[in-house]
């Protein structure tokens, strides 16, 4: 069958228009990477999605697709997830917790990464010689200055009368923010007349054994520092501490909902929300002009009323009770 030149030209135009129409109808894709399953960390994703929706992007409206994957604590799985999203050339990557962020940075230099529940590039050891993070890294970060305030609430609330407090900690040697937090707290402890006993925990599976060993050293309180392993094993830690009448304090507001007495720290939901606002700005223009890594803005003094009552701890009026 022979086709006239005009008919061929018409077919070419129709094909081009069809392709253009398909391209325009395609919705942007977000690859959301979570390093592990945790009730507190999950609040970051909720906040991120809520921010997108508040700015006009939702799966209900079918103007965005959010592909969510959780590595369940497996580094090989985490690497596979990031590789897959990068191979699919998603419009942006959203990363929750340090491990996810670092994995994404290692894989792509072009896809914008919007981090949350992650520290500064310097603490993740991904900054260049001038101290700047990767050019495609955005979202919200946290530094350790707030740790001082978080830790200092313990002697204020327990009010020891001249006696030195002994506070126990668990830390993950492979997590930069965990080791850095321990070093910072050890430097602060002497000024507060506090003795620190810290034991390493590299797997949440060993949480009960390590916590019991720590409790056997006669600690007065437990401080849950910013550590993904502590997050994942928190219920185990809480059960052991409650059995030994040892209150838990923390720098993470989400852990107070799960049973810690009090905290001064970032609101994980708002942390995700703040990063989601940035991601929405990018999706509206597909330009990163004006976007940069921001310090987390919302920190709260919160307490758990049931836990405070259990340990007969008086909470100041400027603390908010969690629900």
C-alpha positions, 0 to 999 in steps of 0.5 A, spaced: 500 500 500 502 506 498 502 513 502 502 520 499 507 524 502 501 529 505 498 523 508 505 521 511 506 528 514 499 528 517 501 521 521 507 524 523 504 530 526 499 526 529 504 521 532 508 527 535 502 530 538 500 524 541 507 523 544 506 530 547 499 529 550 502 523 553 508 527 556 503 532 558 499 528 562 504 524 565 504 526 573 511 527 577 513 521 581 516 521 588 521 516 590 520 516 597 525 512 601 525 509 608 531 506 611 527 502 617 520 501 620 518 505 626 512 508 628 516 515 630 520 515 624 513 514 620 511 521 622 516 524 617 512 521 611 506 523 613 508 530 614 511 530 607 505 527 604 501 532 608 505 538 605 505 536 598 497 535 599 497 542 602 500 545 596 496 542 591 499 535 589 496 529 592 494 522 589 487 523 590 487 528 585 491 524 581 497 529 579 502 526 583 505 519 584 508 517 590 512 510 590 514 508 597 519 503 599 522 501 606 528 497 606 526 494 613 533 496 616 537 492 610 543 496 607 543 491 601 535 492 600 536 500 601 541 500 596 537 496 591 531 501 592 535 507 591 538 504 584 531 502 582 528 509 583 534 512 580 534 508 574 526 510 573 529 517 573 523 519 578 522 526 579 525 527 586 527 523 591 525 523 599 529 520 604 527 519 611 533 518 616 541 518 615 542 512 611 537 513 606 539 520 605 547 517 604 545 512 600 541 517 595 547 521 595 552 516 593 547 514 587 545 520 584 548 527 582 542 529 578 535 527 581 534 532 587 534 529 594 529 532 599 532 529 606 528 529 613 530 526 619 537 527 617 543 531 620 548 536 616 552 534 610 558 535 615 555 530 620 553 525 614 560 526 612 558 528 605 560 535 605 566 537 600 572 540 602 569 547 603 564 544 607 558 544 602 553 539 601 552 535 594 548 540 589 542 536 589 541 535 596 535 539 599 530 538 605 531 539 612 537 538 617 538 538 624 545 539 628 547 537 635 546 544 639 539 542 641 542 536 644 545 540 650 538 543 652 535 536 651 540 533 656 540 538 661 532 537 662 534 531 666 537 534 672 532 539 672 526 535 672 529 529 677 532 535 681 538 531 685 540 534 692 547 534 691 548 527 689 551 525 682 546 523 677 548 517 673 545 516 666 545 511 661 546 511 654 546 506 648 549 508 641 550 505 635 558 506 633 556 506 625 551 512 626 555 519 625 549 523 629 549 517 634 557 517 636 557 525 635 551 526 640 555 521 645 561 525 645 557 532 646 553 529 652 560 526 655 563 533 654 556 537 657 556 531 663 561 534 667 558 541 668 552 538 670 554 533 675 552 527 671 556 521 670 555 517 663 555 510 662 554 508 655 554 501 651 554 500 644 548 497 640 549 495 633 543 491 632 536 492 635 536 485 636 541 485 642 537 491 645 534 487 651 541 484 652 545 491 652 539 495 656 539 489 661 547 490 662 546 498 662 541 497 668 545 493 672 550 498 673 545 502 677 543 508 672 538 513 675 535 515 668 536 513 661 537 518 655 535 516 648 539 519 644 538 520 636 540 513 634 536 509 629 537 503 632 534 506 639 528 508 635 527 501 632 528 498 639 525 503 643 519 498 646 524 493 648 528 499 652 522 502 655 519 495 658 526 494 661 527 501 664 520 501 667 521 494 670 527 497 673 524 504 675 528 508 671 525 513 667 527 515 660 528 522 657 530 523 650 531 529 644 526 526 640 519 528 641 516 522 638 519 517 643 515 521 648 509 519 645 511 512 646 513 512 653 519 517 655 518 522 660 520 528 657 524 531 651 526 537 647 527 536 640 524 536 633 517 534 631 518 529 626 511 530 623 513 537 622 520 535 620 517 531 614 512 537 613 518 542 612 521 538 607 515 537 603 514 544 602 520 544 599 519 539 594 512 542 592 516 548 590 520 544 586 514 540 583 511 547 581 517 549 577 522 543 576 527 548 578 531 548 584 532 556 584 532 559 591 532 552 595 537 550 600 538 545 606 534 548 611 535 547 619 529 544 622 524 549 625 519 546 629 522 543 636 518 542 642 518 541 650 513 535 651 512 530 656 508 524 657 503 525 663 502 517 664 510 516 665 511 523 669 506 520 674 509 513 674 516 517 676 512 522 680 516 528 676 513 535 676 513 538 669 514 545 668 508 549 665 512 550 658 512 543 656 506 540 652 503 534 654 503 529 648 497 525 646 
